[in-house]
Amino acid sequence: MSDLTVSFVQTKLHWHDAIANRATLDIALARLATPTDLIVLPEMFTTGFSMEAPDLAEPMDGPTVAWMRAHAAAHNAVVTGSVIIQEDGAYFNRLLWVRPDGSLSTYDKRHLFTLAGEQHVYTPGRTRLVEEWRGWRICPLVCYDLRFPVWSRNQPTEPYDLLLYVANWPAVRRMAWMTLLRARAIENVACALGVNRIGHDGLNHEYAGDSALIDARGNYLVEANEQAGVFTHTLRRNELEDFRTKFAALNDGDAFELRGR
């Protein structure tokens, strides 16, 4: 029945500049004043959301994976966020789940954003990831996945306690972001965390942030709004379990098999 302390970074991103973004995040993470269990960064946190994968992609043994391993070890926490990765001749919008001992798991974004042509550049993922970490089961997903409740569904065969989305979600659709994030928490009787960026990218798209941590009732625990910073909150395991016992809606859910297209 352990609690989980979660920290997330909401920040501007330097367009197509991995070195500058890692340096910015170094400064942000140096401000972590209390121990944490999980550090969450936005989608494509080294580049911004870009279709220029041939110029920007890194291998799995590249500098960003090494950087994440160093921070995971230094903070004794999992560090996660998505990066443009090249592997076996293909490009992936890949979420990296990096543990303090240097081991890692990956999740490749399943739902590629066709309005930006993401499907023409990146290879979609086929399987979902659910990680157990310090007594919590966590399902990390990426941005556009938020719009697809079947893929996000909390199932008895693969249950989770915290649903997490890393994103570059533009301000023009901020109402959808806030509404769907809250809905995913309520319908799955789980905590939900959405981590977005702020500022403008190289294509002049605006990002309003609105990163938030929400409990299983749909209540906001942390709202970043448009502020830059590192936000930390401790999730109480007994509060989640008490609510699930009193409101066991997941027991009435429909059985189905989740398969990639």
Secondary structure, 3 states (H helix, E strand, C coil): CCCEEEEEEECECCCCCHHHHHHHHHHHHHCCCCCCCEEECCCCCCCCCCCCHHHHCECCCCHHHHHHHHHHHHHCCEEEEEEEEEECCEEEEEEEEECCCCCEEEEECCCCCHHHCHHHCCCCCCCCCCEEECCEEEEEEEHHHHHCHHHHCCECCECCCEEEEECCCCHHHHHHHHHHHHHHHHHHCCEEEEECCEEECCCCCEEECCEEEECCCCCEEEEEECCCEEEEEEECHHHHHHHHHHCCHHHHCCCCCCCCC
